[in-house]
Amino acid sequence: MWRIWRVENSNKAHHIDSMGSNQRRSHLQKVIRIVVESGLLYTITAFISFTTFVTGSNGVYVITDAVSGVIILGS
């Protein structure tokens, strides 16, 4: 993330805009957003899985299947 963000800021400093307009998001900003959203989705499902496991709920089986689906979608 840090490297992508640094490249994005470097492009802005040198007035390099791949989209041609300052109002639109650049390609790198879209990449950053996707990576952050994917990481957040995985973290939330892993936390819910951990919580259901610790509480001894049978819902852990459902959540575990959801986590494996999130991993597949993120690949």
C-alpha positions as CSV (number, residue, x, y, z in Angstrom):
1,M,0.0,0.0,0.0
2,W,2.7,2.4,1.0
3,R,4.5,2.1,-2.3
4,I,1.4,2.5,-4.4
5,W,0.5,5.6,-2.4
6,R,4.0,7.0,-2.8
7,V,3.8,6.6,-6.6
8,E,0.4,8.3,-6.6
9,N,1.7,11.3,-4.7
10,S,4.8,11.4,-6.9
11,N,2.5,11.5,-10.0
12,K,0.5,14.3,-8.5
13,A,3.7,16.3,-7.6
14,H,4.8,16.0,-11.2
15,H,1.3,16.8,-12.6
16,I,1.0,13.4,-14.2
17,D,-2.6,12.5,-14.5
18,S,-3.4,9.3,-16.3
19,M,-7.1,10.0,-16.5
20,G,-6.8,13.4,-18.0
21,S,-8.9,15.1,-15.3
22,N,-8.2,16.0,-11.7
23,Q,-11.8,15.3,-10.7
24,R,-11.7,11.6,-11.6
25,R,-9.8,9.0,-9.6
26,S,-6.6,7.7,-11.0
27,H,-5.9,4.1,-11.7
28,L,-3.7,3.9,-8.6
29,Q,-6.4,5.3,-6.4
30,K,-8.7,2.6,-7.6
31,V,-6.1,-0.1,-6.9
32,I,-5.6,1.3,-3.4
33,R,-9.4,1.3,-2.8
34,I,-9.8,-2.3,-3.9
35,V,-6.9,-3.5,-1.7
36,V,-8.2,-1.7,1.3
37,E,-11.8,-2.9,0.8
38,S,-10.6,-6.5,0.3
39,G,-8.5,-6.4,3.4
40,L,-11.3,-4.9,5.4
41,L,-13.8,-7.6,4.2
42,Y,-11.4,-10.4,5.0
43,T,-10.6,-8.9,8.5
44,I,-14.3,-8.6,9.4
45,T,-15.1,-12.1,8.3
46,A,-12.1,-13.5,10.1
47,F,-13.0,-11.7,13.3
48,I,-16.6,-13.0,13.1
49,S,-15.2,-16.5,12.5
50,F,-13.0,-16.2,15.5
51,T,-15.8,-14.8,17.7
52,T,-18.1,-17.7,16.8
53,F,-15.4,-20.2,17.4
54,V,-14.6,-18.8,20.9
55,T,-18.3,-18.7,21.9
56,G,-18.7,-22.3,20.7
57,S,-21.5,-21.5,18.3
58,N,-22.3,-23.8,15.4
59,G,-22.3,-20.7,13.2
60,V,-18.5,-21.1,12.9
61,Y,-19.1,-23.6,10.1
62,V,-21.2,-21.1,8.1
63,I,-18.7,-18.3,8.7
64,T,-15.7,-20.5,7.8
65,D,-17.3,-21.2,4.5
66,A,-17.9,-17.5,4.0
67,V,-14.2,-16.8,4.8
68,S,-13.0,-19.3,2.2
69,G,-15.4,-17.6,-0.3
70,V,-13.9,-14.2,0.5
71,I,-10.4,-15.6,0.0
72,I,-11.3,-17.0,-3.4
73,L,-12.9,-13.8,-4.5
74,G,-9.9,-11.8,-3.4
75,S,-7.5,-13.8,-5.5
